[in-house]
Amino acid sequence: MKFSVATNFEPDLLSALEGFPVAELFGKLPSDSIGGGRASFMLAPLGRDRFRAHVADAARRGIGFNYLLNPACLDNREYTRKGQQDLERLLEFVEECGVTSVTVSLPFLLPIIKKRHPRLKVRVGVYARVDCVAKARFWEDLGADCITLESIAVNRDFAMLQAIRETVRIELQLIANSNCLIFCPWSGQHMVNLSHASQKGHESRGFMIDYCALRCSAAKLADPTHYLRSEFIRPEDLCAYTGLGYHSFKILERGAPTQVLARRVKAYAEGRFEGNLLDLIQPYGYRGGGESGGLAGLLRFVRFFFRPATVSPTGLMRLKRLAEKRGLLAGLDWDPVYIDNRLLDGFLDGLKDIECRGRDCPRCGYCASWADKAIRVDTKYREEMLQLYQEAFHDMHSGALWGVTDGRG
């Protein structure tokens, strides 16, 4: 078993991961000409010198580095001379730094990299949405070295996992600790939104309202069963996947502090975790603590979000209050939502016999019965948050967030 672990580029991360089966780190610059799977505002500031030093430090410890070139959309820049020149400069930079592999999600990029930079291994990212045998075979035939399967579609589909594993010979990887909704209807839009929000020179200039994540979070609070109707793999359940021939697992999240990442890796390495499952699977955005807190954190917020010509200041401050309440801008010191991991022992066993793709979740009731037993939600927090979400969505849908009035005046 081996892990591909998100890096936060902090100097203490590599020492914290010593002794665990970490084969590679994955990450990228907060923005570049290609973009990736996270918006720039979600990642800590990082310069090229610090990036180069981090990759070299990992190499000295026998750990590879996977640079993410994994946007879901490039705005057709890939078909322009400037777009190709920018891509080549970036590839030259990452190879010069000692990067061992890159991740792509667009088929057009894979043969380009294989032809121009054959030393680099090319991995296929989750944004390629590989969720069936035909797609896996396509990428293998194209020359991919590894495929990360689309977890929202296959992590709970054991028949499909087995079929894909029996069909292709290359390395297959699963994301262990994401908590996106299974078969998420927002995923396509979310992938494109995040991709453009990390591309240098894009019209958005890094600005993005993470509408999809807000809708997802609101849905989970409104119906906590959604926390379990998700794609996560518990540490205790890794054996169900290794038994099918899956031995490579990706551990998120790039915005998480070192102690959180180390705790996650430890839990999956040991195959057991005591406590709130959300500590392993909840996403992290960039937090303005430490050296980046105070004035620096405020300036960063202003840089990415203060756009008077784009968003009304009143609407923006309402979104800021929502983000703070969610704990994304200032960490919470308590657990308003608690998923007792120990009370989920046996949960996956019952799922193996359920074909979720063809089921109506409320009528099935399997996850709901486990949610009643394992999940606790603070009532006051839930009510306050749902009200804030309702107000934010009203501002977006009515046009008030942008100072636009609807057709009714």
Number of C-alpha atoms within 10 A of each C-alpha: 12 16 23 24 26 20 24 23 26 13 13 12 18 19 12 16 18 11 9 15 17 23 16 21 25 25 24 26 20 22 23 17 20 25 27 33 25 25 23 27 23 19 23 20 14 15 9 13 9 14 17 16 15 20 23 18 15 20 16 9 11 12 19 22 27 26 24 22 28 26 27 26 20 20 14 8 15 17 11 10 10 11 16 15 13 16 21 15 11 16 20 12 14 22 16 10 18 18 24 19 21 25 28 26 25 17 14 12 16 21 15 14 19 16 9 12 15 11 13 19 19 26 27 29 25 24 24 21 21 24 21 16 17 13 15 26 17 14 21 18 10 14 15 23 18 21 26 25 26 21 28 24 21 21 21 23 19 18 12 16 22 16 13 22 17 12 12 18 13 16 17 22 24 26 23 25 26 22 22 24 23 22 17 15 11 15 18 13 13 18 21 18 23 25 27 30 28 30 24 17 13 16 10 14 16 22 22 17 16 12 16 18 15 17 14 18 21 19 17 16 18 14 12 21 22 21 25 23 22 21 25 26 24 23 22 20 19 19 14 15 18 13 10 15 15 20 17 21 24 22 24 25 24 25 22 22 18 21 13 16 25 19 16 22 25 19 17 24 19 11 14 15 20 9 13 17 21 18 17 28 21 15 18 19 18 21 21 20 13 9 9 16 15 11 11 14 18 12 14 17 15 11 14 16 21 17 13 12 9 13 18 16 17 14 17 20 13 17 20 16 13 22 15 14 17 17 15 18 21 15 14 12 7 7 13 14 19 17 22 19 20 15 14 18 12 12 15 15 11 10 15 14 10 15 12 17 13 7 11 9 15 10 8 12 13 17 20 20 11 16 22 11 12 17 20 15 14 11 11 9 15 16 13 12 19 17 14 19 20 13 15 20 18 13 19 17 11 14 14 18 22 19 18 14 11 10 6 4 5
